[in-house]
Amino acid sequence: MLDPDLPLRRVKTAQSVYYLSPARIETWKAENKVFTVESALPDALRPGNSVFDASRARELGLASAFYDSKAALADALKLTSQSLSEDWLVGKQPVVWRIDVTGTLNKASVDSLKRRLSSALGRGANFLILNLDSEGGDTTHVGALADDLRQLRVKNGSHLVKKIAYVPPGRALGAACYLAVACDEIVMGSGSALADFNYLAGEKSDALEVRRQTLLPLLKEKNYPVPLFEAALTRNLTLVRARVAGGDIRLVTEPQFKENQESNGAKWDSLGRIAPGADQSLAARQRRPRPRMADRP
């Protein structure tokens, strides 16, 4: 890359593949190394090529696969969703603010929350704890706030704010679920629910679809199990715990599982179904006890 006109050849040994200049090849010959020089020259190695884009890197073996997002890479490497969040506070002094979100979310409370977030940032906060003591609520305006929260930066704009969502024991988040998944981490109290939208049971399916499409981009970025949240906003949608190709166990929707079973590819194994009650949707619940958050000092 430093010298676009330097000729290179692909050289194979018993252990690996190398890309060597003619001078380096002669040195190897003098050292009696065992190797073969390929006669065909890959397009990416032709003189004049000084930049290796993704396709050239793949052609030369410098990259083994392409991934369109950090979430896709984490999924391929079997990493946790927490691995997707950079810890910008390493080596910095945390300035922690706890922000209580109480009552039912509506336009007025969303606007109030925006002002409180802005006030915290203006006073130097770089670490926010959102105490989400809020059930039900209107999702119309909270989606835009969640997107802003996801990208929230410190006062000087140098790095992102670290954000932790806390769901108190026994609370079932509705609209506040959007805020939770926009945070870097979610801590759930015993018996709490992250996405309980059964209070929207009277709404038409197309209205629920709008809410689902607003929530899904946040989930995909954090590598959360999308089917679980789809079931929370889709009445009567059943999930299947499936063992997919390679042995991984994932949650998939029942339509996805049936499509796989009818395809010509490798078949998934069903490990059980998770079905909602009649004309209801599922909710992601925490049943294991977790430590409670200390009150604001």
Secondary structure, DSSP 4 states (H G I P E B T S, - for coil): ---TT---EEEE-SS-EEEE-HHHHHHHHHTT---EE-SSPPGGGSTT-----HHHHHHTTS-S---SSHHHHHHHTT--GGGGS--TTTTS---EEEEEEES---HHHHHHHHHHHHHHHHTT--EEEEEEE--S---TTHHHHHHHHHT-B-TTSSSBPEEEEEE-TT-B-STTHHHHHTSSEEEE-TT-BS---GGGTTS-HHHHHHHHHHHHHHHHHHT--HHHHHHHTSTT--EEEEE-TTS-EEEEEHHHHHHHHHSSSPPPEEEEEE-PPTT-----B--S--PPPPPP-
